[in-house]
Amino acid sequence: MEGSPDINTVLTNSLSPDGALRNAAEQQLIQAAEQNFSQYLLTLVQALANENAEGHIRAAAGIALKNAFSAREFARQQSLQAKWLNQTDQETKTRVKQLALETLSSTNAQAGQACAQVVAAIAAIELPRDQWPDLMASLVRNVSEGSPHQKQASLTTIGFICESQDQDLRNSLIAHSNAILTAVVQGARKEETNLEVRLAAITALGDSLEFVGNNFKHEGERNYIMQVVCEATQAEDSRIQQGAYGCLNRIMALYYENMRFYMEKALFGLTILGMKSDDEDVAKLAVEFWSTVCEEEIAIEDDNAQVESSEQMRPFYNFSRVATNEVVPVLLALLTKQDEDASDDEYNISRAAYQCLQLYAQSVGAAIVPPVIAFVEANLRHDDWHYRDAAVSAFGAIMDGPEEKTLEGIVKSGMGPLIAMMDDPSIHVRDSTAYALGRITETCADAIDPTQHLDALIRSLFNGLMNTPKMAASCCWALMNIAERFSGDGDSAQNPLTPHFNQSVTNLLAVTGRMDCEASVRTAAYEVLNTFVRNAASESLQAVASLSTVTIERLEGTIPMQAQVVSIEDKIILEDMQTSLCTVLQAIIERLDKEIAPQGDRIMQCLLQILSSVNGKSSVPEGAFTTISSLANAMEEDFVKYMDAFSPFLYNALGNQEEPGLCSMAIGLVSDITRSMGERSQPWCDNFMNYLLNNLRSTALANQFKPAILQCFGDIAGAIGGHFETYLSVVAQVLQQAATVTAGAEGSYEMFDYVITLREGIMDAWGGIIGAMKSGNKTAVLEPYVQSIFEMLNVIANDANRSEALMRSAMGVIGDLADAYPNGQLVEAFRADWLTAMIKETRQNREFQPRTIETARWAREQVKRQIGGAQGMMSQT
């Protein structure tokens, strides 16, 4: 591009709506960057700095220049930064930075904005490396002495630098906190007459607050910052007000412990005034301030409840409780500002107020009840639907926070009127009522009297579900909560749902079977049906059996539809339906257990047809596999009759590394099938093992697959017993290699978790293998690997980073080894102090589940027998 007279043309074309022109221009820029990177940068920065060029051309130059240093993808970002660091001569770097800084003074706003991005992109490379030491000083000087355009562009630059997510840059900015604060506070003062400059400053201040913690520790600096921000909440320009309230939110989240003085002197009044602002964006941010207060105080109380001494407790000022009587009435008034034309996901002032009220209830508990109940009683029968809706919403909002004993009385007395509100003339009120009932059934279900409320409640929810699509999601949520809360003991003959079960199933089948049913409503209704089946009492199992026939028929009916799909939307709807039906069928199988056997042939035939005809990249196979897993668990050895037909699909999924979710499910299904069929699974195990070993070696699959594969080895061994000898040497080598993986002292949390899970898989595998060799009288072939098993146990014993599941598996392996060699062959290994200590520690851990402690006790008894023989064991305590 050197000497090229048409750089402006190329840049103009790079913005063209004509795809061909735009692509050609982009290719020219790419080629120029590859041919001579330094010259490319100089050409672009000169175009950016050219005061005679049009703004859009200069902006295009700035964007291209910024893109030469930064990218969204981490790997590409690293590559681009390396080109600047290693392939650009110092003279070019100096010239690019010099012209970029000069261009911040441009009177053209487009150029100034683009230039701010360029400077920020270079700063992201150089500041963490202690390069460009005078940048911040230059920006501060611009804000102090420059023209309004230069001030604004420089403040925007600081904002861009501070909002970066690059951790190295963020760490380096702490050293520049004084310079950053000097610039942004000066620009944000009420004495600054240029509103654009003040807006840029308050925006940059919000982005920089995380890096100025040292400044916030000094009272004088903190007072000045708070004064500037508080004054900005009263600016005439609502954009500046919004920026100021945004700053207050960040300050409260970052520096709660320093806020007591300012809350008492100013922030209570300012934020309540802001909540009443006519500008909705200002009001929302003021409401969010109190949401932040509540979130912080909830977190502080949680943290303080877990510390061991009072010295570790965080300061707690109870701001939300002190302000309850001032803030809550304003929130309740804002709940009445609903926009009836708003979409369900639109975030407006009434939604902000509702979210804040929920957090307030969690923060102050019972203190929220009196003002809210007074508001509810005053407005539940108001002529204006906005007030009725606000009353219902407020009642639901406070269900999570106060203790259930506090809420029980008001819920009992409120259920009748609330259920009646499900027939309100306003669809908005009915929808909010259904959501409030969902909140009540989720958090306070014990206050619902099954004999008094349940019949009317279920009927009203089904009425809403069947007749008003807008209410369907809320009605379904509440019905699912009811099914879970009133399920009683799983083995009971009856539960409070029993009288309503048959009609509920009939209603749900009616909704899901309607031709005009919206796809989202159908999916939600199937989820309810699934929940009702899972929570059915034994008296309802006959109805569940009848439901199985209907469900299979519907699933069979979807098969011809696969050939009729003509659009992506049709495909999604059909797949959702098939997945939902598979989920319901899975619940039915699990509930009926062995009683499903007469339907087994028909179920498998249907699922195999679906698997045969479904297209790639579909979610349906996962649903079908889950259902097949449940069928295998129910039918146990009898499932073998389906394996010849099903195994090709299972092999395909095991080998499908491009769809990790399906591959993962197939690995789990191998475990389920082999456990269910036992030795009868042996004819398919060669293929299973080959696929599993290939997946272990694969670079396409994440490490997270490995623990499940190792566990699967243990399940296969447990199923086929001594026949597993064929695979022992290969699997033992894999387990020994996996045992060498450690997290290291500086490892991430993810790595620590992975190592724990991997070790769980190793122990589960050895547990299955040891049991298999013992049952097959082949413990002799296991002997070469016993030492490595003890070495792995020793690693676990010496690592504080371990889970209960890992300790339970380890106890199982210790006991299995002792049981497999009953004649004292391993007595020296079992006498090791570390092994005795690990068993004792596990056995005495009061936080562990009974089954873990019982496994440790069993392991201890096996070790005693190993060491002392039966007689010795009897004499020991």
C-alpha positions, 0 to 999 in steps of 0.5 A, a space after each residue: 500500500 506504500 505510496 498508494 494514492 487510493 487509501 481513502 478509496 480502499 477505506 471507503 470501500 471497506 464500509 460499503 454495503 456492496 459485499 463484493 466491494 467490501 470484501 475486495 477492500 478487506 483483502 487489500 488491507 490484509 495483503 498490505 498488512 502481510 506485505 509490510 506491516 510497519 508501512 501498513 500501520 503508518 499508512 493507516 495512522 496517517 489516514 486517521 490523522 488527516 484533518 482534510 479527510 472525511 470523518 467516515 474515512 478516518 473512522 475506517 482507518 482507525 478501526 483497521 488500525 485497532 484491528 491490527 492490534 486486537 481481536 476477540 479470539 484469544 489466540 489471534 489477539 496474542 498473534 497480533 500483539 506479538 506482531 506489534 511487539 516483535 515485527 514493528 520497528 521502534 520508529 514506526 511504533 513511536 510515530 503511530 503512538 505520536 500521531 494517535 495521541 495528536 489525533 485525540 485533539 481532532 474536532 471530528 468526533 468520528 476520528 476522535 472516537 476511533 483514535 480512542 480505540 486505537 490508543 486503548 488497543 496499544 495501551 493493552 499491549 504496552 502498559 502491562 510490559 511497563 512500556 509507554 510510561 508517559 501515556 497516562 500523564 499525556 491523557 491527564 494533561 489533555 483533560 486538564 489543558 486541552 480543547 473540549 474535543 481533546 478532553 472528551 476523546 482522552 476521557 473516552 480513551 481512559 474509559 476504553 482502557 479501563 473496561 478491558 477484560 485483559 487481566 494483565 492490563 487490569 493488574 497494571 492499571 492499579 499503578 496508574 490509579 492516581 493519574 486515572 482519577 485525576 483525569 476522570 474526577 476533573 472532567 466529571 466535576 459540576 464546574 465542567 461546562 461541556 456536557 459531552 466532556 462531563 459524560 465521558 468523564 463519568 463513564 470513564 470513572 465508572 470503568 476505573 473504579 475497580 482500580 482505585 481501591 488504594 485511593 478509596 482508602 484515603 478519606 480525603 480522596 474518597 470524600 472528593 470522589 463521592 462529592 463529584 459523583 453525588 453532584 453528578 446525580 443532580 446534573 441537568 443532563 439525564 445521561 450524566 445522571 445515569 452515569 452517576 447512578 451507575 458509579 454509585 452501584 459500582 462503588 457500593 459493590 466494591 467499597 461497601 465497608 466505606 459507605 456508612 458515612 455517605 449513606 447517612 449524609 447523602 445516598 439515602 436521599 439521593 437514591 430515593 429521589 432518583 427512583 422517583 425520576 421521570 427519566 426511566 433509565 435514571 430511575 432504573 439505575 437508582 433502583 438497582 443501587 438498592 438491589 446492589 445494597 441488598 446483594 452485598 448485605 446478603 453476601 456479607 451475612 452469608 460470609 459472616 455466618 461461616 467465619 471462625 472468629 469475630 476478627 474475620 467478620 466483614 463490616 455490616 451496616 444493615 443499610 437495607 433494614 434501616 431504609 425499609 420504610 423509605 425504600 419499599 413504598 417507592 418500590 411498590 409504587 414503581 410496580 404500578 408503572 407496568 407497560 402493557 405493551 412490553 414484551 415478556 423479556 423487556 427490562 423496564 422500571 416495574 421489572 427493576 422494582 420487582 427484582 429489587 423487592 425480591 432481593 429486599 425480602 431476602 435481605 431484611 426477612 420479616 421486616 418486608 412483610 408489614 409494608 407489602 401486606 398493607 399495599 396488597 390489602 389496599 390494592 388487590 381489588 383496585 379498579 385500575 389493573 395496574 394496582 391489582 397487578 402490582 399487589 399480586 406481584 408484590 405478594 409473590 415477590 416476598 415469598 423467598 426471604 422471611 421465614 416460612 413461619 412468618 409467611 404461613 399465616 398470610 399465605 393461608 389467608 391469601 390463597 383464596 383471594 389469589 386463586 380468585 385472581 386467576 379469573 381477573 378480567 386483565 390478562 396481565 393480572 392473571 399472568 402475574 397471579 400465576 407467577 405469584 402462585 409459582 413462587 408460593 408453591 416453590 418456597 412456601 408450599 407447606 402453608 397450602 392446605 391440601 384439603 382446603 386449597 389444592 383442588 381449586 388451585 390445580 383447577 385454576 392453573 389448568 384453566 390458565 394453561 389450557 386457555 391463555 398461552 401467555 400464562 402457560 409458562 407460569 401455570 406449568 411452573 406452579 403445577 410442577 412445584 405442586 407435584 414435587 411438594 405434595 408427592 409424599 413418600 415415594 412408596 406410599 399408596 396415596 399422596 395429596 396428588 392422588 385425587 387429582 392425578 387422573 384429571 391432571 393427566 387428561 388435561 395435560 394430554 388435551 393441551 399437548 394434543 391440540 393442533 393449535 398448541 404453541 410449541 413452547 406451551 406443549 414442551 412446558 406441558 410435557 414437563 409437567 406431565 413428566 413431573 406428575 408421573 415421577 411423583 405419582 403414588 402407587 395407586 396411580 400406577 395403573 393410570 401411568 401404565 395407560 399413559 405409556 400406551 398413549 405416549 408410545 402412540 404419540 412417539 410413533 406418530 412423529 416418525 412419518 412427520 420426519 419426512 414432512 419437515 420443510 423448514 428449520 422451524 418445523 425441524 425444531 418443533 418436531 425435535 422438541 416434541 420427540 424429546 419431550 415424549 422421550 422424557 415422559 416415556 423415561 419417567 413412565 419406565 422408571 416409575 413402572 420398572 419391571 412392569 414396563 416389560 410387555 411394552 419393551 418391544 414396541 418402545 424399542 422398535 419405535 426408538 430404533 425407527 427414530 434413530 434410523 431416520 433422524 438427521 445429523 446434529 439433532 438433539 433427539 438421539 440424546 433423548 432416545 438414549 436416555 429412555 433406552 438407558 431407563 428401559 435397560 435398567 428396568 429389563 436387566 438381562 432381558 434387554 439383551 434381545 434388543 442389542 443386535 438391533 441397537 448396538 450399531 447406533 450405540 457404536 456410532 454415538 461412541 465414535 461420534 467425537 464431533 458431538 461431545 454431548 451424544 458421545 458422553 451420553 453413549 459412554 454412560 449408556 454403556 455403563 448402564 447396559 453392562 450393569 443391567 445385562 451382566 455377563 450377557 453383555 460380553 459379546 459386545 464388550 470388544 467393540 465397547 472397549 475399542 471405542 472407549 480406548 479410542 476416545 481416551 486417546 482422542 485429542 478432539 474430546 475434552 479431558 472431562 470425558 476421561 473419568 467417565 470412561 475409566 468408570 465405564 471400564 469398572 462397570 464392564 469389568 463388574 458385568 463380565 467378571 473374569 472375562 475382563 482379563 482380556 482387557 486387563 493389561 491395556 486398562 491397567 496401563 491406562 489407569 497407571 498413566 492417569 494416576 500420574 496426573 496432578 494439579 500442581 500448587 498453582 493449578 486452577 480450580 477447574 484442574 483441581 476438580 478434574 484431578 479429583 474426578 479423574 481419581 474417582 474414575 481410577 478408583 471406580 475402575 479398580 474396584 470393578 476390576 478387583 471384584 471381577 478378578 475375584 469372582 472369576 478366580 483370577 486374582 493371580 493375574 491382578 498381582 502385578 498391578 497391586 503395588 501401583 494401586 497402593 501407590 495411587 491410594 497413598 497419593 490420595 491419602 497425602 493430598 488434602 484436595 479430595 471429595 467424599 465420593 473419592 474417599 468412598 471409592 478408595 475405601 471400596 478399593 481397600 476393602 476389595 483388595 483385602 477381600 480378594 487376597 484373604 490369606 494375608 498376601 498383602 499384609 505388609 501393605 495393609 500395615 502402612 500407617 497412612 492407610 490405617 489413618 486414611 480409613 480412620 479419618 474417613 470413618 470418623 468424618 461426621 460430614 460424610 454420608 452414612 454409606 461412605 462411613 459404612 464403606 470405611 467401616 467395612 474396609 477396616 474390617 477387611 484390613 483387620 482380617 487381612 492382618 490378623 486372620 479371623 481370630 485376630 479380628 475377633 479379639 481387636 476392638 
